[in-house]
Amino acid sequence: MNELMEILKSLHPDVDFENEQHLIDDKILDSMDIVRLVTELTDKFDIKIKAKDIIPDNFNSAAAISALIDRINEE
């Protein structure tokens, strides 16, 4: 989770990613942020995030993103 938090903080250092639950819904992360995030997650965690996984529910919080990473690793 620390590596994920570093990636998120690099996008928006002023956001409290540990507690924020509406990153997409509140427009904290925009489409360009998601593109960067998916790219960095793919590189850092050696995973492939499919287009079907790029939905708001998977990116609304750090916990949701972490769960997505875990699910992909289990596949």
N, C-alpha and C positions, 0 to 999 in steps of 0.2 A: 504494500500500500504506500510505502514511502516513495518508491519510484514513481508511482502514479501521481502522488501529491506534487512531486517536483515538476512533472510535466504540466499539470494543471496550473501551478503557480507561475510557470514560464509563460503561460497564455495570459493570465490576469493576476498579477501579484497582489492586487487589492481585495480579492474575493476570499471569503472564509469557506473554502471548499470542504472543510471537515463538517460544517454544519448546514451548508446550503443544500436544499432539497429540490430546487426548481431552476436549475441552470438553463434549461431550454425554455421552459414555460415563462420564466421571467426575462428571457432574452439576454441572459448573462453571456451565454455562448451563442455565437451566430454561426452561419453555415461555413464561413472560412475557418473559424475556430475548430469546428468539427472535422473539417478536412485535415487541418494540422494535427489535431488530436489523434485521429485515426492513423495517420501516417506515423506519428511518434509511437503510438501504442504498438503498431505493427512491427516497427523496428526494435523497440525496447524489449517487448515481450515475445518476439518471434511468433506472432500469431497472424491469422488472416481474418479480418473482419469483413464479413459478407454484406452486400448491399441490404439484404433483408434484416440485418442486425442494426442498421443505422436508423434507429427510431428514437423518438424522444424519451421513452421509458428507459432505454439503456444508457442515456447520457444526462439524465436530470440531476444526478448526484454522483459524488465520488464512489459511494457504496454501490450504486447501480453500475457504474463503469467497472469497478472491481469485480462485481458479480458476472458481468459480461466476459471479462478476461478469464475468470475461473471456468465459466461454461465452455468457452472456446477451447481452453486447455484440456478439458475433460473429453471433448469430442474426438 
